[in-house]
C-alpha cells in the first residue's frame, strides 16, 4: 500500500469521524428531549387526573354556559365502520350537539349505509362557506334524518380530499364549537364534555383543544362504545398501540404543559368556529392539514398579539382503527411525513422567529431537527456509524455505550408512557397486555423503526420531487361490535 492509499484511508476515517460523532450526539439529544417530555407529560397527566377527580361532569352537561357543538366527520369509503361511528357520536353525553357527516365521494356504499340506518331525507340546511373559507368539492346533496330528534346532517360531495370535505362540514355547521372527528373512530361517552371543559374554564383565551387517541384494534365495541379493551392479534398493530400511547400520553401532554402544543390531531380536535373561519379552515393543498391548521392558528393569534391558549386534554379518548397491514401502514407513514415537510416549509418564516414565542423558538426547531430529519439520521446515520466502526474511525466501546444509552432511554420512555397512562386513567389493563406492550418497547427497535423511517423518507422524497399528493385509502376491517 503506497502513501496515496494511506492518505485516502486517513481522509475516509476523518470524514466518517466527523459524520458519525454528530450522529451519536443527535441520538443522545433525542434521549434528552424525550426525557424532558416525559417529565412535562407526567406533570400534565397528574394535573389532569386531579382535575378529573373534582370535576362534576353532570353539572357541566347542564350548565347554562355550555357551548353548542358541531361534530364534523369526513368519510371516504368507511362503510365498514360508519354506522357504528355515527351512532357513538349521536349518543354522546352533551346537551347541545349536531353531527355532520361529509361523504367525500365514497366509491363504496358509505352513503347507502347511512341512508338505510338513519332513514335520510333531503334537508333544507344551507351550506354557505363565506369569508375566507372555500369549498372546492361540489355538494351533490344535503340530507338529514327523518326523525327530527336525531341531529344528523349528511353532505354528499364530490371527492376532494379530507381537508376540503372537513371545510364543507364547517360551512354547514351552526354551533359555537366545531369538533373534527375521524369516521373510522368511536368516542368515550363523556369525551365531548371533557374536551369542552377548558373552554368553560377559560372562555376568552381558549381557541382549541385536542383529545387523547387510542387504537381500537382488539377492543370490543358495543353500540358505539368501547366496552372492553384488548390487544390486537397482529404485532404490527400492537406496535402502533405503543406508538399512540407514547405520542399522546407523553408527547402531546408534554408539549401542552410547556405551552407549545404543536399539533391538534385531526382524529379528535375541538375548535372555536369563529377562529376556524378567520384562518380559512383547513388548507386543502397540503396532506398534513391538521398540523397546518394548528400552526395557522398559532400564527394568526401571535401576529395579532391576541391572548390565546390551546391545550391537550388527556381524559377524553377517541378510539381509532390503525393499519393492520404493512401496505396500508406504509402509505400512512409516507403521507404523514410528506405532510410534515409541506407544513414546515409553508410556515418556515416562523422558525426561530421571536415574534412567535415558544412555537417559533422551541417547537418548530425541535420539529425540524427531531421530527423531519429523524428518519434521515436514523438510517444514514446508523450506516455511517457502522462504516466508521469498520475502519476504526471511532472508538467501538464509546460508540456502543452511547448507542446503548440512547436505546435504553427510548425503551424507558415507552415503558413510562404505558405506566403513566395506566396510572392516570386506571384502565385496568390486563397483565398479559401490559407484558405485550413492554415487549413492543424492545421489539420496535429491531426493524420496525427502521422500516417506518424508510417509508417516511419516501414520503419526503415524493414531496421534494413534486409528485401528486393523495389522501390515500385505508382498508377497514370494522370494529369487533355488538349492536
N, C-alpha and C positions, 0 to 999 in steps of 0.2 A: 504493500500500500504506500503510495507516494505522498509527498507533502500536500498536494492539492486535494487528495482524498481525505487526509486528516483535517484540512481546513473546512471541507464541505461537511464532514461529520460534526465538527465543532459548531458550525453555523446551524445545522439542523438541531443539535441539542440546545443551543441558545434560543432558537425560535420556539421550540417545544417548551422550554423552561418558562419563557415569558408569556406563553399562552396557557399552559397547564396551571401555573400558580394562580393567576387571576380566576381561573375556573374553580379551583379549590376554595378560594376566598369567597366566590359567588355562592357556592353551596353552603358555606358557613353563614353567610349573610342571610340566606333564606331561613336557616335554622333560627337565627336571632329574631328575624321578622315573625316567624311562626310562634316563637316563644312569647313575643310581645302581644300577639293577637290572642294567644291562649290566656294570658293574664287579664287582658282587657275583656275578652269574651266571657271569662269566668266571672268577673265582677258584674258584667251586664246581666248574665244569667241569674246571678244571685239577687240582683235588684229586681229582675223580672219576677222571680219566684216569690220574693217578699211582697211585691205589689199585688200579685195574683191572690195571695192568701187573704189580703184585706179588701180586695175589690168585690163589690156586690154586683154581679152580673145582672141579677134580676132588676136591680134599681136602674142600671144603665139601660136595660131594654125598655123601661117605661119612662125614662127621663124625658121631660118636655123639651130639652135642648138636643135630643138625639137628632142626628142628621140623616136625611134620606140618602139611600144608596142605589146606584145603578150598577148592576153586575154585568159586565160585557164579556162574552165568551166568543172568541173567533174559532170556528170549527172547519176543518178541512179533512174529509174522509175519516170521520170519527164515529161511524155508525155502531161500532162495537161498544162504545162507552158513552155516547152522547145522552141517552135516556137516563142512565144512572147518574151522570154528572149533573144534568139539569135538575133532576129530582132532588139531589143533595142540596143544591143551591136554593131551590124554592122552599125547602123545609128548614132553612137556617133560622136560628133564633135571632130575629131582628125585626123591630116594629115597622119599618118602612123601607122595603127594598123591592126593586123590579129586576127581572132577568132579561137581558138582551142577547140572543144568540145570533151570530152572523155566520150564515152558511156560505163560506168563501168558495163558491163554485165547486163543491164536492163532486167527485165523479162516482162515489158510491151512493148508498141510499140514506145518507145522513138526514136530508130534509124529509124524506118519507117516514123515517123512524119518528121524527119529531111530530110530523103531521098526524100520524096514527096515535101516538102516545098521548098527545095533548089536544087532539081534535082542533087543529088550527084552521082559522078562517081569515079572510082579508081584514086588515086593520086600517084605521083612519090616521094612525100615527104618522106625523110628518117628519121626514129626515132632512134637516137643513144644516149643512156644515157651518157656513158663515164664518166671518172673521178670517183668521189665518189658517183655519182648519180646512184642508182639502181632502176630498174623497175621489179616488180615481176609478175604482170599480163601479160599473153601472149597477144600480139597485133594481133587480128584476121584480121584487115583490116584498111587501111588508105584511106579516101575518101575526095573529095573536091567538091566544087560547079562547075557545068559545065560552068557557066558563069565566065570567068576569072576576071571580075570586082568585084566579091564577094569574099573577102579574108577569106574564111571559110574552115577549115580543121576539119574533124571528125575522131577520132580514135575509133575503135570498139575493146574493150578489154574484157578479162575475168574478172569477178567480183573479185576485190582485195581490195576494200575499197577506201574511198575518198582520203586518203593521197597518196596511190600508184597511183591512177588514175591521181591525180594532178602532180605527178612526171613524168608520161608518157607524159602529156601535156607539162611539162617543157622540156622534152627531145626533143619534136617535135618543140619547139619554136625557132624562129630565130632572135628576136629583142633584143634590149639592155635592155629593162624593161619587166617584166612579171607581169601581173595582175591576181590574183586568184579571181574568181568571182563565186558565187553560181548560179546554173542553175535555181533555183526557184525564181530568183530575176530580177529586172529591174533597170537600172541606169538612173539618170538625164542626159540630153543631153550633158552638159558640164562637167560631172563627171571626165572623164579622164584628160581633160585639167587642171582642178583644182587640181587633185591628183598628177599630174606630176610637177606642178609648183615648189614645194620645191626642186626637182632635178635640175631645171634650176637655182634656186636661189643659191644653194649650191652644185654644181655638184661633188666636190671632196669628201665631207663627207657624203652626204645623201645616205643611203642604203635602206630605205623602208619608206613608208607612209601608213597610214590607213585612210579610209574614214568613213563617218557617216552611220549608219544603221538605217533604219526606217521600221516599219511594213506596208506592203502594203494592208493588210486586210481592206476592207471597202473603199479603194481608187478606182478610175476609171482609167483604163489603156487603152490608145488608141495608136495603132501602136507601142507598146513597150515603151510608155511614160506615166508617171503618170500625168494626166491632171486635176484631181480633188481629193483633199484629203477628206477623210471621216473617220468615226469612225466605227469599226466593230460592228456587232449586238450583238455578244456574249460578256458577261462580262469577260470571260476567255481571249479572245483576247485583249479586252480593257486594262486589267491589264498588259498585255505584252507590249502594246504600251507605257504605262508609264514606264515600266522597261527599254525599249530600249532608251527612251528619257533620263532617268536618267543615264544609264550606259555610253552613248556616249557623250551627251551634257555636262555632268559634270565629270563623271568618267574618260573616256579616255582623255578628254580635260585637266582635272586637272593633271593627271599623265604626260601628254606630256609637260605641262607648267613647271613641276618640273624636267624635264629631266630624267624621269624614266618610260617611257612608257613600260608597261609590256606585252601588247598583241596587235597584229595587227590581226583583225578579219579575219577568213578565208572567210567570206562573201564578203569582198572587201579590198584587200591589194595590194600595188604596190611595187615591189622589183627589185633591180638590179640583172640581170640574173647571172652575174659572182659571186656575193655573194651567191646566191642560190646554185650554183654548188659547191662552196667552202665548204658549210656546208652539202652538200649531199641532199638538198631538204627536203621534209617532212619525218618525222620518221613514217614509216608505222606500227610500233609496238605499237603506242600509239593512243588513241582516240582523245586526245587534241592536234592534230597535229599543229594547228595554234599557240597555246600558246608555244608549244615545239620549233617551228621554230623561234619564236621571241626570246626566251631565248638562243637558239643555236647561233643566230647571235650576240646577246649581248656577249655571252661567247667567241666566236671566235675573235670578234673585240677587246675586252678588253684584252684577253690573248695575242694578238699580238700587243697590245698598238697602235692600229690603230685609228686615229681620225675618229669618225663617228657620225651620227645623225639618229634618227628615230622619226617621229612626227605623231601626229594625225591631220588631216585636216578636219575641221568641215563642209566646204562648199559642197564638193562632196558627194552626197547622193545615197546610194543603198537601194532600196525598196525590202524587202524580206517577204515572207509569213510565218507567225508564226503559231504554232499549234492552232487548233480550237477545239480540243477535249482533254479531260483530259488524256486519254490513251497515246496519242502522246506526250503531254507535259511531262508526267511522264517519258517516255523513253528519251526525250531530256535532261531534267534536271539531270536524273540519269547518262546519258552518259557524260554530261558536267562535273559533279563533279568527276566522275571516271577519266576522262582525267586530271582534275586539280591535283588530287593526283598523278597520274602516272608521270606527268611532274615535279611537285615539288620534288618528290622523286628522279627522274632521275638527276635533277640538284641541289641536296641537298648540293653539295660541294661549291656552290656559296653563300649559306646562311651565312650571317654575315661575309663574306669574303671581306676585304677592297680592294682586287685586282679588284673586280667587281663594285667598286664605289657605286653609288646610287642604282643600281639594287640589289647588294648583301646586302647593309647596310640598305636600306629603302624599296624598292619594294618587295623583297622576304619575309622579316619578316612580312610585312603587309599582304601579300597573305597567308602565313602560318597561321597567327593568326586570320585574319578577313575575309578570304575567305574560306579556307579549314575547319577551326574549327567553323565557324559561325553557320552552322546548328546544330552542336552538342551542342553549348552553348545555342542556341535559344530554342531547345526542352528540353534537360536535365536541362539546367539552369532554365528555367521557372518552370519546375516541382519541382526543389529544392527550389525555392523561395516560391512556394505555400505551400510546406511542412513546410518550416521554419516559414511562417506566421501562419500555423495551430497550431504549437506547441509553438508559441510566442518566437521563437529564434531570430527574428529580429523585429525592430520597424516598425509597419504597416504604420505609416504616412510617415516616411522617405523612406520606400520602394515604396509606391505609388507615392511619389513625384519624386523619381529617375526614376521609370518606365515611369511616365508621361512626364518627360523632354526628355527621350530617344525617346518615341513615338512621341511627338510633334516635336522634331528635325528631325526625319525621315520624317514626313509629310511636314515640311517646306522645306526640301531638295527636295522632289518630286515636290512640287509647284514651287520652284525656278527653277528646271530643265525645267518645262513647260514654264515658263515665259521667261527664258533666251533663250531657243530655239526659241520661238515666236518672241522675240525682235531681235535676231541675224539674223534670216533667213526671217523674215517678211512673213511668210507663210499664213497670213490672215486666221487663223483657226477660224471656226465659234464659236460664243459664247456658243452654246449648247455643242459643242465638248470639249471646254475648261472646262465647268462645269463637264462634264463626267470625264475628266482627274483629276480634283480636287477631285471628289468623289472617284475615284480609289485610290488616295493618302491616303484616310482614310480606304476604304474598304479592301485594300490589307492586312491590319494588322489583319483582322478578319477572319482568316482561310487560306487565300491564301498563305501567307508567311510560315505559319506553315506546310502546306501541301507540298509546294516545298522543305522546309527544310527536311522533311521526305524522299522525293524522292532522294534528294541529298545524304543523309546518306545511303540510299540503294545502290546507285552507288558506294560510297566509300567502303561499306562492300563487294560488289561484287569484287572490285579490291583487297581488302585485302584477300579475300577468294580464289582468283586466278581463278575465273570463266572466261570463254572465252569471250573476248570483242566482241562487234558488233557495226557497224556503225549505225544500226537501220534504220527504214523506216518511212517516214512521208507521210501520205495520203494527196495528194494535192487536193484542190478544184478549183484551177486555178484562174486567175485574172478576175475581172469584166472588160471585154475588148471589144473594138470595133476595128475590123481590119482596 
